[in-house]
Amino acid sequence: MVVTFTRTVQVIDSHTGGHPTRVILGGLPPLAGSSVKAKRDDFRERYDGLRAALLHEPRGHAAMVGAILVPSHDADFGAFFISTYVYLDMCGHGTMGLAKTLAAVSQIEVGDGERRFTLETPAGIVTVGIEAERGRVIGIHIENVGCHVLERDIEIDVPGLGRIPTDIAYGGGRFAIVDAASLGWPIRPDTTSDLCHKGAAIKAALNARPHRAGTEAVASVLFHEDLGPRHARHLVVLEANKFDRSPCGTGTSARLALLHDRGRLAIGEAFTAEGVLATRFDCRIERVTGSGRDLRVHPSIRGNAFITAFSNLVVEEGDPLAGGFLCR
């Protein structure tokens, strides 16, 4: 039997708090641009079909997120993040997955203690720390880009749901933040499908507002259920068929900015973000820069990632679904 492959791509898969990251290590064409953002934009313009082939079924699924390593002139490493629907300026769980992958292939040597490196992303440069004991990674933390509140105390009329109170904040992406507990919507594995449809409806209603013309769209909805003064369960909904299994690093960063803005979380205070699978991120605000409308909160998010596969993804000649497919 003769099997001919038209493309082979080397990847390493991991999960962070249950959510997948696929790091693409080789098999991609060279990208133009002097910055990571420019390289990301070049990939989107010329090779977006490759994103679908790498992340969509039959090689992936709706929740898959990819990280593409590229050179950086300004940081130790560069990477941009792709997902099944959109390109991400920053991804917290994906950065942890990337850090674990770099350690697994010895691009970063770990022993005892902490090893830090900088990572250029389209959102800016973040600092990543890998904590290890006898060469085993026991934790990964990220000091994120500056985060801030965009809109507070909105009430949006959502068809089928009524008027929903929400806030909008930036944590590397734009999140609508909704108190699910106050609406009687529990966050559990068996409610995720229902919350995905509610979140998609809220997102659509927010992005359809007439006065938001010319502004960036809300990318996701973060539902929260507060379990204590500085402890909450999070579920981030990206689409009607896509939610974050982890507590969501960028979503949690946006929520920390909102909590600080409301006077509920001070610099250095610990905050625990718990995902729908009871996995946790340990968080705090490291520092605040600027003031007034230019105030930015810089959170740190700590979790861990675990390798699930070393693979070669292949595209066989003649495959009618070579470009991938995604059913909503």
Buried (B, 14 or more C-beta within 10 A) or exposed (E): EEEEEEBEBBBBBBBBBBBBBBBBBEBBEEBEEEBBBBBBBBBBEEBEEBBBBBBBBEBBBBBBBBBBBBEBEEBBBBBBBBBBBBBBBBBBBBBBBBBBBBBBEEEBEBEEEEBEBBBBBBBBBBBBBBBBEEEEBEBBBBBBBBBBBBBEEBEBEBEEBEEBEBBBBBBBBBBBBBBBBEBEBBBEEEBBEEBBBBBBBBBBBBBEEEEBEEEEEBBBBBBBBEEEEBEBBBBBBBBBBBBBBBBBBBBBBBBBBBBBBEEEBEEEBEBBBBBBBEBBBBBBBBEBEEEEEEBBBBBBBBBBBBBBEEEEBBBEEEEEEBEBEBEE
